[in-house]
Amino acid sequence: MSKKFLIIGSLYLIVLLSFLSGMYVIMARVWPYEHVMSVRSFLIGEREEKKTVKEKIENDLGLKPSRLLETHNISDADRSNYRVVKIPDANKRRDSGLVYISDNMERGLRLIYGALDTEGAMHGAILFDDSGNVIHQWKVTEDSQANAKRKDTNKYLHGLEVLQDGSMIFSFDGGDGLYRIDACGSRLWEIKGNFHHSVSSDGASAVWAWRNHDMIKVDINTAEILRTINITALDKANSELDLFGIRQQDGESESNWAHDPHHPNDLEPLLPENAAGYPQFNVGDLLISFRSLNLVFVIDPVNLQVKWWRIGQWRRQHDPDWNRDGKLYVYDNNMHHGSSHIVQIDPITMKAHRVVEGSDFNFYSSHMGTLDITPNGSVLVTSPKQGRVFEVSSGGEKTFEFINQYNQSTDEVLVVTGAKFLPEDYFDEDSFLRCR
């Protein structure tokens, strides 16, 4: 009997000591805290991640890019309207993409970026001419980084700006920095940090980007950080306008922030070529999106004063854009409501309407997404959760579509995270010559 009690007591002590040790590791954040949290994150995933443990395992073993796959059904009748487009250097496990072009498509180039699953890089960008041919490709990776927090198969290429010399400035959601590569993919510079969501040119020699909760202005040639604006400073500069504290939890003597209270996801300066349409704003004013607040607003980057704001005419929005017509355009994800939309709003009258009605184009992406307005007023729409990019003319006709098909038999598609319309003469004449 005493031996039985000894075994039970020993097991109890082992369990107790294990529990106390685990509590100490978690609270003191000592070894093996990071490993434990990595395992926990792997098993549970992000709050909004829905991948199974099996899918995560096959993804992280390099068997299949499951974390970057979504589903999008194309009926047999609709499929006949598309033609196959081969992704250069595509991994053999993926199918070719699909492209649709209308006779009424506006002439120009279309840059599409996201998960392309090519040899040597999971992510990248492809450039289409107006015949639907891929005329250039960029391979984009962070896997070469020492001690990268995540592999490329477990993050999104999200913020991206392409320059006239063919170089790109980009960041990954879940990545480790902001990077510039040349037209052939060679790295020109990097800045360490948690950059995310957006990279936007100021129309001169700098870009704006988010790093954590800071707005960062970076010189494109030297990688020098020219300006840093923190959300806390923004809040203090607008103390008479309590826009940013909506998701605070109020106590007896203080308010504490809820999880992810702002979720900043876009930052775009007003460019000189668009300024005439906005007499109430100045060149360089910043158009900003806070997803968690359903908030789009404009600030003066000098004194940080909010000059315009609007809440609630969209839900969990992304990518508000300036345009020459003096209106603002917002990517309304409309999360949990079945269809996403592109909304145009007059910043003076506050009148808004949908220029792309999601139900008309089977369009829904609960997360991410970009829009671009072409010179003729068409809207180029990226639907990441459907692995597609489509364009709608000002008359409401779909004139272009690319579907990043991965497996036709299972309706699986790879995520695309952005697209840009570019004039045919956008790039310098010799931008891509040395890459061939």
N, C-alpha and C positions, 0 to 999 in steps of 0.2 A: 504493500500500500504506500509506504514512504517513497519508493522509487517512482510510483505513478504520480504522486504529488510533486516530486522533484522535477519530473519531465514537464508537468503542466505549469509549474512555477517558472521553469526555465523558458518555456515558450512564451509565457506571459511577459517576462522581463525582456525577451528579445523583441516582441511586438511593441512593448512600451518604449524601449530604447530606440527602436526604428522610427516610431512615431515622433518622439522628441527630437531625434536627429533630423528627421525630415522637416519638422517645424523650424528648427534652428537654421537649416540650409535655406529655407524659403525666406525667413525673416531677416537673416543676416546676409543673404545673397552671397554666400561663400560656395566654394567648389563642393558639389557638382551642380550648383544652381542653374547655370546656363544650359548644361546638358539636359537637366530635368525639364526645364521650360521648353527646350527645343523638342523633346519627345512629346510633351503635353501639347504644344502647338501643332505638331505633326498629326497627333491623334484626333484632336478636337478641331483644329483648323481655325481660320479667321472667323470672326462673328458672322460674316456674310458668305463664307465659303461652304459649298454643298457637296464637295467631292468626298467619296467614300475612302476608307483606309486602303482598300484594294486599288482604287484609282491613284491614290497618292503614291503607293508603293511602286506600281508599274511606271508612273511618271518619274519618280526619283531614281529608279534603276535605269532609266533611259530607254525603256521598252516602248513607251507610247506617251505623247505629251498630253496626258489626260487633264492636267490642271489648266491647260490652255484650250481645251476643246469645249464647244457648245453644240447644240443641235439646231438645224434649220431645215425644214422640209420644203422641197421643191417638187411640185406635181409633175407627172410625166408630160402633161400638156404644156406647162410653163417651161420645162427643161428644153423643149425644142426651140425656144427663142434664144437660147444661149449657145455660145461656142466655147470650146475648150481653149484655155490659155495656160501654157506651161510656165511654171515658175522656174527660172534658171537655177541649176544646181539643187533642185528639190530633192529631199530625202525620198528614197524609193518607197517608203511606207505610206506616203501621202498621195492622194489623187491630184490631178491637175485642177487648177481653178476654173471658174466659169466667168464669162464676160458677156454682157448684153450692150449693144450700141444701137440707138435709134438714128434714123436719118436726120433727125432734128437736133442731135447732140451739138452743143456749143463747141467750137474749135478751141483746142488748148490741151495742155498736159495735165495729167492727174497723178499725183503722188499718193501712194497708199502704203501704210506701214502697220506693223504688228507682228504676230507670230507667223512666220512663213515656213519654218521647219526645213531649212536648207542645209546642205553639207557644210559643216563648220560654224553654223550659227543658227540658233532657234529663231531669233528675231531679225527683222530687217525692213527694208523699204524697196518698193518697185515703182518705176516711172512708166506710165502708159502714154503713148501718143494718141492722137484722136482717131486712129484706126483700131485701137485696142491691142496694140503690140507693146510688149515690154521692151523698152529701149535702154534702160539702165537699172542696176540693182546695187543696193548697199547692204552689206552684212553688218549687223550690230550686235555686239556681245560684251558682257561683263565677266564671262567665265574665266578670262585670263587674269582677272584681278586676284592677287593673293589675299586670302582670308575673306573672300566675299561672303556676305551674310546669307545669301541665297543663290542657288544656281539659276541660270537663265530660264530653265523650265518651270521656275516657281516665282515668276514676276512678270510684269507687263511693261513693254516699251510704250511710254505714254506721252511725255512731253517731247516735242520735236520741232525744230525749225531748220529749214533748208536754205542755204545761201546761194547766191548767183554763181559762185565758183564751184558749186557742186558739193561743198562741205556741209556737214550737218552738226547741229548741237542738240543733244538729247539727254534724257534721263529715264530711269526705270522706276516705276512704283515698286518699292521693296528693294531698291538698288542702293548703291554706295557712292554715287557721285553724279556730277554733271560733266559731259564729255563733248569734245569736238573732234570729228574725224574728217579727213579729206574725201574727195569724190571717189577714191579707190578704197576707202575703209581704213586707212592708216590714221592712228591717233595723233592729234596735234596738241591737245592739252586736256587736263582733267582737274576738277575741283572735288575734293572729298566732301561727303555729307549726304543727308537724307533728302535729296531733291526728288520732287514728285509732281505728277499731274500735268504741268504745262511749262512750255518754253515759248516766249513771244518776243519777236524783234521790236526794237524801238524805232525802226526805220532808218537807223544810222549805223552806229558801231557798237551796239550793246543789245543784250537780251535781258528780259525779266524772267525770273523763275521762282518757284516756291522751294525753300529749304526748311523743313519742319514747319514752324509757324512764322517764318521770316520771309518777307519779300526781298529778293536779292537781285540787284542789277549788276551784270557782268560784262566787261569789255570782251568783245568777241575775238580780238586779236591777241590780247595779252593774258586773258583769263583773270584780270584784276577785278576784285569785287569793288564796285564803285559806290554802292549804296545798300544799306540794310534797313528794312522797316519791319518792326515787330508788331504783332497783333496787339500786344499790351499797350504799346505806344499809340497805336491807332485808337484804342479804346479810351485812353486818357485824353487824347486830342479832341474827342467828341463826347465829353462827359455830359453834355446837355441832351445827347441823343443816345438813349440806351438801346442800341441795335444788337450788340454782340453778346449780351448777357442773358438772352432769352432762355438758354438751356442751363441755367444755374439752378441748383437745388438750395432753397432758402432755409436757413436755420435761425436760431434765436438772435445771434449777434453777427452772423456772416453768411455769405452765400458761397457754395462750393460748385465747381464745374462738374457737369455730368460727363459721361463718356463721350469722347469725340464731339465737343460742343460746337465746333465751327466747320470742320472738314473743308478747308480752303482747296479749291480745285481749278481755279483759273485766275489769270492775271494778265491783262492785255492793255498796253498803252495806246492812246489815241494817236494815230499817225498823221503827218501833215496832209497826205492825199485825201484823208477822210474828214479833216477838221472843218471844212466849209459847211458841212451838214449839221454841225453842232456848235452854233454860236454861243451856247451857254457853257461850253467846256473849252479847255485849252489843250493844245498839243502836249502830249506827255501825261495827261490825266489817265488814271488807271481804272479800268473796268474789272471788277472782282466778283467772284462767285464763292459763297459759303454754302455748301450743299446742305449741311445739317439744319440750317436756318431757312431754307428756301429763299435765300436772300441774294439779290444782285445789286451792286452799288458802285458808285464812282467816287474816287477820292482825288484830291490835289496832292501829289507826292511831295510837295514842298512843305506845306503846313499840316498835312494829313487830314484836313477837313473833308467830311463826307459832303459831296455836292449834289448827289442824287441817290435814291434807293427805292427798291420795290421788293415786297415780300408777298409770296403766295399766289402769283399768277402762273406758277410752275411748281413742280414737286421734285425735289432732289436733283435739281438741274445741273448742267455742265455747260461750259464753253459759251458764255455770252460774247457776242461779237459786235464791234462797230461796223458801220457800212456807210458808203458815200451818200445814201439817201437820207441820212439823219435819223434813221430808226435803229433800235437795238434788236439783235436776234439772239434767242436763247434756246438751247437744247433742253427741252423739258422731258426728262426721263419718265416722269409721272409714275414713279415706282409703285408697284403693287396694284396698279389700275389697268394693266392689260395692253395699253398702247402708249407709245411715246410720240412727241410732237415737236415741231420747230415753231416757236412763237416769235412773232414780230411785235414790238411795243414801241409806241411813240413816247419818248422820254418827257415830252412837254405835256401832252394831254393824258398820258397814262393809258390810252386805249390800246388794247392788245388783241391780236387775232392769230390763228394758226395758219402759217403759210405752207406747212406740211402737216396734214392730218394723218396720224399714224395708222388708223384703221383702213385708210385708202391704199396703203402700201405694205400692209402686214408688218408694221414697224414697231418693235418694242425692244428696248434695252434698259434693264433696270439699273445698270451701272455703266460708268464711263460714257464716252461718246463725244464726237465733235461735229461741227458744221462749218461750211465755208460758202460764202456767197460769191457767185461768179460775176463778171462784168455785166452780163445780160440779165442778171437777177435770178438765175437758177440757184438751187440750194443743193450742195453736195453734202450728203449725210452719211456718217459712219455709225453703224449699229453693231457694236462690239459683241454683244451677247448673241447675235445672229451670224457673226462672221461675214458681214457684208457691208458694202458701200454702194449707195445708189444716189442718183441725181434727179431732181425734179425741176422742170422748167417753170418759168413764171406763169405759164398757162396750165400747170398741173400735170404735165406729161412726164412719165419716167423716161429719161433719155440715155441713161447709163447705169450699169450695175456690175459690180464685181463680187463674186462669192468665193470666199477662201475655203473651197471644198477640201475636206480631208479624207472622208470615206463616203462615197456615194451610197453604198448599200445600207449604212447605218445613219445617214443624214448628219454625220458629224462634220463640223466646220471648225477651223482654227480662228481664234479671236483676232480681229483687226481693230486697232485702237485709234486710228486717225487717217484723215485724207485731206489733201490740199489741191485746189485748182490753181494752175500756174499758166501764164501766157506762153505761147509757143516759143517766144524769144527770151524767156526768163533767164536761162543759163548762159554764161559766157560761152563763146563759140568753141573754145578749146577745153571746156570743163572736163569732159570725159575721155578725151583722146588718149591720154597716157594709161588709162585703165584697160584698154582693149588689147 
